[in-house]
Amino acid sequence: MSERDWEPGYKAVLIREETKQRLQQLRKALPDRDLNQERRLATAAVEYCLTDAVARAGFLALVKDIVRLDLESG
């Protein structure tokens, strides 16, 4: 992001802060660690939900809860 694109208070966010913290806790608890592990864990979770029908159904059911959380905190 260049200086001219910067807006006060702007933060590029793909996942909720609470989820990011839990992902970091998981990463820190794993024996093998590297700089890209968090991205790989997140990618694996998304791929799992996209390729497994049962996981996808559970994932989509959670979306409603996430929308609710976003509305409550927004």
C-alpha positions in Angstrom: 0.0 0.0 0.0 1.5 3.3 -1.0 1.4 6.4 1.1 -1.3 8.0 -1.1 -3.6 5.0 -0.7 -3.4 5.1 3.1 -6.6 6.1 5.0 -6.6 6.7 8.7 -8.2 3.7 10.5 -8.0 1.5 7.4 -6.9 -2.1 7.9 -6.9 -4.8 5.2 -8.6 -7.7 6.9 -9.5 -11.1 5.4 -10.6 -12.8 8.7 -12.0 -11.5 12.0 -9.5 -10.5 14.6 -10.6 -13.3 17.0 -10.1 -15.9 14.2 -6.7 -14.5 13.4 -5.7 -14.8 17.1 -6.9 -18.5 17.3 -5.0 -19.2 14.0 -1.8 -17.7 15.5 -2.3 -19.8 18.7 -2.6 -23.0 16.5 0.5 -22.0 14.5 2.5 -21.4 17.7 1.5 -24.8 19.1 2.7 -26.7 16.1 6.2 -28.3 16.3 7.3 -27.2 12.8 7.2 -23.5 12.3 8.1 -21.3 9.3 7.2 -17.8 8.1 4.4 -18.9 5.8 2.7 -21.4 8.1 -0.2 -19.2 9.0 -1.0 -18.6 5.3 -0.7 -22.4 4.6 -3.0 -23.3 7.5 -5.6 -20.8 6.4 -5.3 -22.0 2.8 -5.7 -25.7 3.9 -8.8 -24.8 5.9 -10.4 -23.1 2.9 -9.4 -25.9 0.6 -10.9 -28.5 3.0 -14.2 -26.7 3.1 -14.3 -26.4 -0.7 -13.5 -30.0 -1.4 -15.4 -31.9 1.4 -19.2 -31.7 1.2 -19.7 -32.2 5.0 -17.1 -29.6 5.9 -18.6 -27.2 3.3 -22.1 -27.6 4.9 -20.7 -26.8 8.3 -18.7 -23.9 6.9 -21.7 -22.4 5.3 -23.8 -22.8 8.5 -21.1 -20.8 10.3 -21.3 -18.0 7.9 -24.6 -16.9 9.4 -23.0 -16.7 12.8 -20.1 -14.7 11.4 -22.5 -12.2 9.8 -24.2 -11.8 13.1 -20.9 -11.1 14.8 -20.0 -8.6 12.1 -23.3 -6.7 12.5 -23.0 -6.7 16.3 -19.4 -5.3 16.3 -19.7 -3.1 13.3 
